[in-house]
Amino acid sequence: MRPIDYEVLGGFFVAMVVIGFVSVRKIKGPKDFFVGGGRVPWWLAGVSLHVSGYSGVIFVAMAGVAYRYGFTLYIWWALPSVLAAAVGVYAFAWRWAVLRLQLNIESPTEYLAVRYGVATQQLIAWCGVTLKLFDVGAKWAALGILLHGFTGMPFAAAVLISGGISLLYVTVGGLWADLYTDFAQFLVQLVAGLVLFVTVVRRLGGAGSIFGLWARLPAGHARPFNGPYTPWFVAGYILVSTLSGNGGTWNQAIRFIAAPTGKSAIRSAWLSGALYLIWPLILFFPMWAGPLLVPKLSDPTQLYPILALKFLPPGLLGLSLAAMFAATMSMTTSDTNAISAVITRDILPRLSGRFRQLDPRRRLQFARWSTLGFTGLTLVVGLEVSHFGGVIGLVVAWYGALVGPIAIPMLCGLLPAFKHADSTAAVLSILAGLAAFVLAACLQANVTWRVSAPILSSAAAFASMAWARRNSPVPDRVASLMGALRRGAALPESVNTL
């Protein structure tokens, strides 16, 4: 990289920190820190929902998938996110906003105390926090690999620098800093992605190469299903994406919770889905063309840095690296904010009664300390990523497989169709998913079963328990909650006791 590239990258980092500190003016208390005071505009939340679904993993592990297997990456990664957004519009997005309006929640697991009881809420909260350690750690590792590929910086230093900058602005500015930096980061990613796309298209022979590319690529690269990414794998990943994108990944739920109204949350989901439908086609194109541009690449995870170094002029190369930072920092900081909400609102108050008596100023301090502590732990995981199967192993084999069992009771618990499912159903569904994950790992099952078996086992256990209890009376608090989520009616005062 040239000096101007480092200047561009440095300017990006400075801008992110400045946005974080400017956002402090909007933070008056914990509610502003976690859910933006419930005043987040739909367009800002929609862009954030979209961009926080990306990370450096796209430019490392997914670039390797595109290089080896071609168009199937769009089929199993992007399209499931579009379908997830469509499901969210009708089933989940608006319900999260109603929960905040009716129960005054500030975290995605807070309502579970009413739905299933405190013990089950704590199980889900602790499992989710632990799982996110691995997921966010993988994102830092991917960013470290990218920075090393561009600059030669040692991997550990790259992880610590990227994590430290993100930690600084999200700890100070909370959700507002996350949202504003998400929007800025999307603009950076948009410019860098379009520049590389146009450069590659010209290199391949012009606009006609967009459609003519596939005949020139290795056999199978134009197929919707290729290599290990079979229809069964895609079906399983659709379930994972639907649960993850509608609240199973807590940072997504937070954006819906922060919406002023249910209609605003629905608009955000539509915008996010539309972006997932269009933008990956542009972003992934240089990766799909990789076998022609960089033939016989021994390590496909290095594809994107090689393409950027080869085709982008000075200055734009730095912008391209900034775009990769932007994608990862968007996802990791939004995850960290959501985890901080769960720790501060749901876990700490149950560990000690003193936390329930704190004034808003002290609770805001603890929110920032929990953000700091969690991020520090994720950086440790990122530095030790090789012990967990590498980046793709953490994201797909670990997080992709385990997010389902945690998300099933969270999201299905919002639906009146499952109103008979109680805390026993929630716990058994989690245990069934975990058992399936362990069994698939012990049997060294392929990636399809490692992703699908846990979520299918969890869903089957939850649905079976709901059906078995279909004639049992529904507790008053659950019946009132279901009525409110179905009609948007006011909850009785006796239910609003979080």
C-alpha positions as CSV (number, residue, x, y, z in Angstrom):
1,M,0.0,0.0,0.0
2,R,1.1,3.6,-0.7
3,P,1.2,6.4,1.9
4,I,-2.1,7.8,0.6
5,D,-3.8,4.5,1.3
6,Y,-2.7,4.6,4.9
7,E,-3.9,8.2,5.1
8,V,-7.3,7.2,3.8
9,L,-7.5,4.3,6.2
10,G,-6.4,6.6,9.1
11,G,-9.0,9.2,8.1
12,F,-11.7,6.5,8.2
13,F,-10.7,5.5,11.7
14,V,-10.7,9.1,12.9
15,A,-14.1,9.6,11.4
16,M,-15.5,6.6,13.2
17,V,-14.2,7.8,16.6
18,V,-15.4,11.4,16.0
19,I,-18.9,10.0,15.2
20,G,-18.9,8.0,18.4
21,F,-18.0,11.0,20.5
22,V,-20.5,13.2,18.7
23,S,-23.2,10.6,19.5
24,V,-22.6,11.1,23.2
25,R,-24.9,14.1,23.1
26,K,-27.9,11.8,22.4
27,I,-27.1,9.5,25.4
28,K,-29.0,10.7,28.4
29,G,-29.5,7.3,30.0
30,P,-29.4,3.5,29.5
31,K,-32.5,3.6,27.2
32,D,-30.7,5.9,24.8
33,F,-27.5,3.8,25.0
34,F,-29.3,0.5,24.2
35,V,-32.3,1.3,22.0
36,G,-31.8,4.9,20.9
37,G,-34.7,6.0,23.1
38,G,-37.1,4.2,20.7
39,R,-36.6,7.0,18.2
40,V,-34.5,5.4,15.5
41,P,-35.7,6.4,11.9
42,W,-36.7,3.4,9.7
43,W,-34.2,4.2,7.0
44,L,-31.3,4.4,9.4
45,A,-32.3,1.1,11.1
46,G,-32.8,-0.5,7.7
47,V,-29.3,0.4,6.5
48,S,-27.9,-0.7,9.8
49,L,-29.8,-4.0,9.7
50,H,-28.2,-4.7,6.3
51,V,-24.7,-3.5,6.9
52,S,-24.4,-5.2,10.3
53,G,-25.0,-8.5,8.5
54,Y,-21.6,-8.2,6.8
55,S,-18.2,-8.6,8.3
56,G,-14.6,-9.3,7.3
57,V,-15.7,-12.9,7.0
58,I,-17.3,-11.9,3.7
59,F,-14.0,-10.8,2.3
60,V,-12.1,-13.8,3.8
61,A,-14.0,-17.1,4.2
62,M,-16.9,-16.2,1.8
63,A,-14.4,-15.0,-0.9
64,G,-12.9,-18.4,-0.7
65,V,-16.3,-20.0,-1.2
66,A,-16.9,-17.8,-4.2
67,Y,-13.5,-18.7,-5.7
68,R,-14.0,-22.4,-5.3
69,Y,-17.7,-22.9,-5.9
70,G,-19.1,-19.7,-7.7
71,F,-22.6,-18.4,-7.7
72,T,-23.9,-20.7,-5.0
73,L,-22.6,-18.2,-2.5
74,Y,-25.4,-15.8,-3.5
75,I,-28.0,-18.6,-3.3
76,W,-27.1,-19.8,0.2
77,W,-25.9,-16.6,1.8
78,A,-27.8,-13.6,0.3
79,L,-31.2,-15.0,-0.8
80,P,-31.9,-16.6,2.7
81,S,-31.4,-13.1,4.1
82,V,-34.0,-11.7,1.6
83,L,-36.4,-14.4,2.7
84,A,-35.7,-13.7,6.3
85,A,-36.5,-10.1,5.9
86,A,-39.8,-11.0,4.2
87,V,-40.7,-13.3,7.1
88,G,-39.8,-10.6,9.5
89,V,-42.1,-8.1,7.9
90,Y,-45.1,-10.3,8.5
91,A,-44.2,-12.1,11.7
92,F,-41.5,-10.6,13.8
93,A,-40.2,-7.1,13.1
94,W,-43.3,-5.2,14.4
95,R,-43.7,-7.5,17.4
96,W,-40.3,-6.5,18.7
97,A,-41.3,-2.8,18.5
98,V,-44.6,-3.6,20.3
99,L,-42.7,-5.3,23.1
100,R,-40.8,-2.1,23.8
101,L,-43.9,0.0,23.6
102,Q,-45.9,-2.4,25.9
103,L,-43.2,-3.8,28.3
104,N,-40.6,-1.0,28.1
105,I,-37.9,-3.6,27.2
106,E,-34.3,-2.6,26.3
107,S,-32.9,-6.0,25.5
108,P,-34.0,-8.9,23.3
109,T,-34.1,-11.4,26.2
110,E,-35.9,-9.1,28.7
111,Y,-39.4,-10.2,27.7
112,L,-38.5,-13.9,28.3
113,A,-39.0,-13.4,32.0
114,V,-42.7,-12.9,31.4
115,R,-42.9,-15.5,28.6
116,Y,-41.1,-18.4,30.3
117,G,-40.0,-17.3,33.7
118,V,-36.7,-16.0,35.1
119,A,-34.8,-19.3,35.1
120,T,-35.4,-19.9,31.4
121,Q,-34.6,-16.3,30.6
122,Q,-31.3,-16.7,32.3
123,L,-30.4,-19.9,30.5
124,I,-31.1,-18.3,27.1
125,A,-29.2,-15.1,28.1
126,W,-26.1,-16.9,29.3
127,C,-26.1,-19.3,26.3
128,G,-26.5,-16.4,23.9
129,V,-23.7,-14.4,25.5
130,T,-21.3,-17.3,25.4
131,L,-22.1,-18.1,21.8
132,K,-21.6,-14.5,20.7
133,L,-18.1,-14.7,22.2
134,F,-17.2,-17.1,19.4
135,D,-19.0,-15.3,16.6
136,V,-17.6,-11.8,17.3
137,G,-14.2,-13.3,17.9
138,A,-14.3,-14.8,14.4
139,K,-15.1,-11.4,13.0
140,W,-12.0,-9.9,14.6
141,A,-9.9,-12.8,13.3
142,A,-11.2,-12.2,9.8
143,L,-10.3,-8.5,10.0
144,G,-6.8,-9.4,11.3
145,I,-6.3,-11.7,8.3
146,L,-7.3,-8.9,5.9
147,L,-5.1,-6.3,7.5
148,H,-2.2,-8.7,7.5
149,G,-2.8,-9.5,3.8
150,F,-2.9,-5.8,2.9
151,T,-0.1,-4.4,5.0
152,G,1.9,-7.3,6.4
153,M,1.1,-6.2,9.9
154,P,1.3,-9.1,12.4
155,F,-2.1,-10.8,12.9
156,A,-2.3,-10.2,16.6
157,A,-1.6,-6.5,16.2
158,A,-4.2,-6.2,13.5
159,V,-6.9,-7.8,15.7
160,L,-6.1,-5.6,18.6
161,I,-6.0,-2.3,16.6
162,S,-9.4,-3.0,14.9
163,G,-11.0,-4.1,18.1
164,G,-9.6,-1.2,20.1
165,I,-11.0,1.4,17.7
166,S,-14.4,-0.2,17.6
167,L,-14.5,-0.5,21.3
168,L,-13.7,3.2,21.8
169,Y,-16.6,4.6,19.8
170,V,-19.3,2.0,20.8
171,T,-18.5,2.3,24.5
172,V,-18.9,6.0,24.4
173,G,-21.8,6.4,22.0
174,G,-23.9,3.3,22.4
175,L,-26.5,2.4,19.8
176,W,-26.6,5.9,18.2
177,A,-22.8,5.7,17.6
178,D,-23.3,2.2,16.1
179,L,-26.1,3.4,13.8
180,Y,-24.4,6.5,12.6
181,T,-21.1,4.7,11.9
182,D,-23.1,1.9,10.2
183,F,-24.5,4.4,7.8
184,A,-21.1,6.0,7.2
185,Q,-19.5,2.5,6.8
186,F,-22.2,1.5,4.3
187,L,-21.3,4.6,2.1
188,V,-17.6,3.6,2.3
189,Q,-18.4,0.0,1.4
190,L,-20.7,1.2,-1.4
191,V,-18.0,3.4,-3.0
192,A,-15.2,0.8,-2.7
193,G,-17.4,-2.1,-3.9
194,L,-18.6,-0.2,-7.0
195,V,-15.1,0.9,-7.9
196,L,-13.7,-2.6,-7.7
197,F,-16.8,-4.0,-9.6
198,V,-16.4,-1.5,-12.5
199,T,-12.6,-2.1,-12.6
200,V,-13.0,-5.8,-12.8
201,V,-15.8,-5.6,-15.5
202,R,-13.5,-3.4,-17.6
203,R,-10.6,-5.9,-17.2
204,L,-12.8,-8.8,-18.3
205,G,-13.9,-7.0,-21.5
206,G,-16.8,-4.6,-20.6
207,A,-20.5,-4.9,-19.6
208,G,-21.0,-8.0,-21.6
209,S,-18.7,-9.9,-19.3
210,I,-21.2,-9.6,-16.5
211,F,-23.3,-12.4,-18.1
212,G,-20.6,-14.0,-20.3
213,L,-18.3,-14.6,-17.3
214,W,-20.0,-17.9,-16.3
215,A,-19.1,-19.7,-19.5
216,R,-15.4,-19.0,-18.9
217,L,-15.3,-20.1,-15.3
218,P,-14.7,-23.7,-14.1
219,A,-17.5,-26.2,-14.5
220,G,-20.2,-25.9,-11.9
221,H,-19.5,-22.3,-11.0
222,A,-22.8,-21.1,-12.5
223,R,-24.9,-23.7,-10.7
224,P,-27.1,-22.6,-7.8
225,F,-25.9,-25.6,-5.8
226,N,-22.3,-26.6,-6.0
227,G,-19.8,-28.6,-3.9
228,P,-20.9,-29.1,-0.3
229,Y,-23.6,-26.4,-0.7
230,T,-26.5,-28.6,-1.6
231,P,-30.2,-27.9,-1.6
232,W,-30.4,-29.4,1.9
233,F,-27.7,-27.2,3.1
234,V,-29.4,-24.1,1.7
235,A,-32.7,-25.2,3.3
236,G,-31.0,-25.4,6.6
237,Y,-29.3,-22.1,6.2
238,I,-32.6,-20.5,5.3
239,L,-33.9,-21.5,8.7
240,V,-30.8,-20.2,10.3
241,S,-31.0,-16.9,8.5
242,T,-34.7,-16.5,9.3
243,L,-34.2,-17.0,13.0
244,S,-30.9,-15.0,13.0
245,G,-32.2,-12.1,11.0
246,N,-35.4,-11.6,13.0
247,G,-33.9,-11.5,16.5
248,G,-32.0,-14.7,17.1
249,T,-28.9,-12.6,16.4
250,W,-29.6,-10.0,19.1
251,N,-28.3,-7.0,17.3
252,Q,-31.0,-7.4,14.7
253,A,-33.7,-7.6,17.4
254,I,-32.3,-4.4,18.9
255,R,-32.9,-2.4,15.7
256,F,-36.5,-3.5,15.6
257,I,-36.9,-2.8,19.4
258,A,-35.6,0.7,18.8
259,A,-38.2,1.5,16.2
260,P,-40.8,4.2,17.1
261,T,-43.7,2.0,15.9
262,G,-44.4,-1.4,14.4
263,K,-44.8,0.2,11.0
264,S,-41.4,1.7,11.2
265,A,-39.9,-1.7,12.1
266,I,-41.6,-3.2,9.0
267,R,-40.2,-0.5,6.7
268,S,-36.7,-1.2,8.1
269,A,-37.0,-4.9,7.4
270,W,-38.2,-4.2,3.8
271,L,-35.2,-1.9,3.2
272,S,-32.7,-4.4,4.6
273,G,-34.2,-7.2,2.4
274,A,-34.0,-5.1,-0.8
275,L,-30.4,-4.3,-0.1
276,Y,-29.6,-8.0,0.4
277,L,-31.2,-8.8,-2.9
278,I,-29.2,-6.3,-4.9
279,W,-25.9,-5.4,-3.3
280,P,-24.3,-8.8,-3.0
281,L,-24.6,-9.3,-6.8
282,I,-22.2,-6.3,-7.1
283,L,-20.0,-7.1,-4.1
284,F,-19.5,-10.7,-5.0
285,F,-18.8,-10.3,-8.7
286,P,-15.0,-9.7,-8.4
287,M,-14.9,-12.8,-6.2
288,W,-16.7,-14.9,-8.7
289,A,-14.3,-13.7,-11.4
290,G,-11.4,-14.7,-9.2
291,P,-10.4,-17.9,-11.0
292,L,-9.9,-15.9,-14.2
293,L,-8.2,-12.9,-12.6
294,V,-6.0,-14.9,-10.1
295,P,-5.8,-18.5,-11.4
296,K,-4.4,-21.3,-9.3
297,L,-4.6,-19.4,-6.1
298,S,-3.4,-21.6,-3.3
299,D,-5.2,-19.8,-0.5
300,P,-8.5,-18.5,-1.7
301,T,-9.1,-16.6,1.6
302,Q,-6.5,-14.1,0.3
303,L,-8.5,-13.5,-2.9
304,Y,-10.0,-10.1,-2.0
305,P,-6.8,-8.5,-0.8
306,I,-5.0,-9.7,-3.9
307,L,-7.8,-8.3,-6.2
308,A,-7.7,-5.0,-4.4
309,L,-3.9,-4.7,-4.5
310,K,-3.9,-5.7,-8.2
311,F,-6.7,-3.6,-9.6
312,L,-7.3,-0.5,-7.4
313,P,-5.2,2.6,-7.7
314,P,-3.5,4.3,-4.7
315,G,-6.1,5.9,-2.4
316,L,-8.9,3.6,-3.5
317,L,-6.9,0.7,-2.2
318,G,-7.0,2.3,1.3
319,L,-10.7,2.9,0.8
320,S,-11.2,-0.7,-0.1
321,L,-9.5,-1.8,3.1
322,A,-11.6,0.7,5.0
323,A,-14.7,-0.9,3.5
324,M,-13.7,-4.2,4.9
325,F,-13.0,-2.7,8.3
326,A,-16.4,-1.0,8.0
327,A,-18.2,-4.2,7.4
328,T,-16.7,-6.0,10.4
329,M,-16.8,-3.1,12.8
330,S,-20.5,-2.6,11.9
331,M,-21.3,-6.2,12.9
332,T,-19.1,-6.5,15.9
333,T,-20.1,-3.2,17.5
334,S,-23.8,-3.8,17.0
335,D,-23.4,-7.3,18.5
336,T,-21.5,-5.8,21.4
337,N,-24.2,-3.2,22.1
338,A,-26.9,-5.9,22.2
339,I,-24.8,-8.2,24.5
340,S,-24.2,-5.2,26.8
341,A,-28.0,-4.7,27.0
342,V,-28.6,-8.3,27.9
343,I,-25.8,-8.3,30.5
344,T,-26.9,-5.0,32.1
345,R,-30.7,-5.5,31.9
346,D,-31.1,-9.2,32.4
347,I,-28.0,-10.9,33.9
348,L,-26.5,-8.5,36.4
349,P,-29.9,-7.6,38.1
350,R,-30.5,-11.3,38.7
351,L,-27.0,-11.8,40.2
352,S,-27.4,-9.0,42.7
353,G,-30.3,-6.9,43.9
354,R,-28.0,-3.9,44.1
355,F,-28.1,-3.6,40.3
356,R,-31.9,-3.2,40.4
357,Q,-31.6,-0.2,42.7
358,L,-29.0,1.8,40.7
359,D,-30.0,5.2,39.4
360,P,-29.9,5.8,35.6
361,R,-26.4,7.4,35.7
362,R,-24.9,4.3,37.4
363,R,-26.6,1.9,35.1
364,L,-25.2,3.8,32.2
365,Q,-21.7,3.4,33.7
366,F,-22.2,-0.4,34.1
367,A,-23.5,-0.6,30.5
368,R,-20.2,0.9,29.3
369,W,-18.2,-1.4,31.5
370,S,-20.0,-4.5,30.3
371,T,-19.4,-3.3,26.7
372,L,-15.7,-3.0,27.5
373,G,-15.4,-6.4,29.2
374,F,-17.3,-8.4,26.6
375,T,-15.3,-6.9,23.7
376,G,-12.1,-7.7,25.5
377,L,-13.1,-11.4,25.8
378,T,-14.0,-11.5,22.1
379,L,-10.6,-10.2,21.2
380,V,-9.0,-13.1,23.1
381,V,-11.2,-15.5,21.1
382,G,-10.1,-13.8,17.9
383,L,-6.5,-14.2,18.7
384,E,-7.0,-17.9,19.4
385,V,-9.3,-18.5,16.3
386,S,-7.1,-21.4,15.1
387,H,-8.2,-23.5,18.1
388,F,-11.9,-23.3,17.1
389,G,-11.6,-24.4,13.4
390,G,-10.6,-21.1,11.9
391,V,-12.9,-18.3,10.7
392,I,-15.3,-20.4,8.6
393,G,-15.4,-23.1,11.4
394,L,-16.5,-20.5,14.0
395,V,-19.0,-18.8,11.8
396,V,-20.7,-21.7,10.1
397,A,-19.9,-24.8,12.1
398,W,-20.2,-23.1,15.6
399,Y,-22.4,-20.0,15.4
400,G,-24.4,-21.0,12.4
401,A,-25.2,-24.4,14.0
402,L,-25.9,-23.1,17.6
403,V,-27.8,-19.9,16.9
404,G,-30.9,-21.9,16.0
405,P,-31.4,-23.6,19.4
406,I,-31.1,-20.3,21.2
407,A,-33.4,-18.5,18.7
408,I,-36.2,-21.0,18.5
409,P,-37.8,-20.3,22.0
410,M,-37.1,-16.6,21.6
411,L,-38.8,-16.1,18.3
412,C,-41.5,-18.8,18.5
413,G,-42.3,-17.4,21.9
414,L,-43.6,-14.3,20.2
415,L,-46.1,-16.2,18.1
416,P,-49.6,-17.0,19.3
417,A,-49.5,-20.3,17.5
418,F,-47.0,-21.5,20.2
419,K,-48.7,-20.0,23.2
420,H,-49.0,-23.4,24.9
421,A,-45.2,-23.9,24.8
422,D,-43.9,-23.3,28.3
423,S,-40.5,-23.1,30.0
424,T,-40.1,-26.8,29.8
425,A,-40.5,-26.7,26.0
426,A,-38.0,-23.8,25.8
427,V,-35.4,-25.7,27.8
428,L,-35.9,-29.0,26.1
429,S,-35.6,-27.4,22.7
430,I,-32.3,-25.8,23.6
431,L,-31.0,-29.1,25.0
432,A,-32.2,-31.0,21.9
433,G,-30.3,-28.6,19.7
434,L,-27.1,-28.8,21.7
435,A,-27.3,-32.6,21.7
436,A,-27.7,-32.7,18.0
437,F,-24.7,-30.3,17.6
438,V,-22.5,-32.5,19.8
439,L,-23.6,-35.7,18.0
440,A,-23.0,-34.2,14.5
441,A,-19.5,-33.1,15.7
442,C,-18.7,-36.5,17.1
443,L,-19.8,-38.3,14.0
444,Q,-17.8,-35.8,11.9
445,A,-20.9,-35.1,9.8
446,N,-20.7,-32.8,6.8
447,V,-21.4,-29.1,7.0
448,T,-25.0,-29.6,5.9
449,W,-25.9,-31.7,8.9
450,R,-23.7,-29.7,11.3
451,V,-25.8,-26.6,10.4
452,S,-29.2,-28.3,10.0
453,A,-29.4,-30.9,12.7
454,P,-29.3,-28.6,15.7
455,I,-32.0,-26.2,14.4
456,L,-34.3,-29.0,13.2
457,S,-33.9,-30.9,16.5
458,S,-34.6,-27.8,18.5
459,A,-37.7,-26.8,16.3
460,A,-39.1,-30.3,16.5
461,A,-38.8,-30.4,20.3
462,F,-40.4,-27.0,20.8
463,A,-43.3,-27.7,18.4
464,S,-43.9,-31.1,19.9
465,M,-44.1,-29.8,23.4
466,A,-46.5,-27.0,22.3
467,W,-48.7,-29.6,20.6
468,A,-48.6,-32.0,23.6
469,R,-49.8,-29.1,25.8
470,R,-52.4,-27.8,23.4
471,N,-55.2,-28.6,25.9
472,S,-53.5,-27.1,28.9
473,P,-54.5,-23.7,30.2
474,V,-52.3,-20.8,29.2
475,P,-51.0,-18.7,32.2
476,D,-52.7,-15.3,32.4
477,R,-49.5,-13.4,31.9
478,V,-48.7,-15.3,28.7
479,A,-52.3,-15.0,27.4
480,S,-52.1,-11.2,27.9
481,L,-48.7,-11.0,26.2
482,M,-50.0,-13.0,23.2
483,G,-53.1,-10.7,23.0
484,A,-50.9,-7.6,23.0
485,L,-48.6,-9.0,20.3
486,R,-51.6,-10.1,18.2
487,R,-53.6,-6.9,18.4
488,G,-51.2,-4.3,19.8
489,A,-53.5,-3.8,22.8
490,A,-52.3,-2.5,26.1
491,L,-51.0,-5.0,28.6
492,P,-52.6,-5.3,32.0
493,E,-50.5,-3.7,34.7
494,S,-50.0,-7.1,36.4
495,V,-48.0,-8.3,33.3
496,N,-45.7,-5.3,33.1
497,T,-43.5,-6.4,35.9
498,L,-40.1,-6.9,34.4
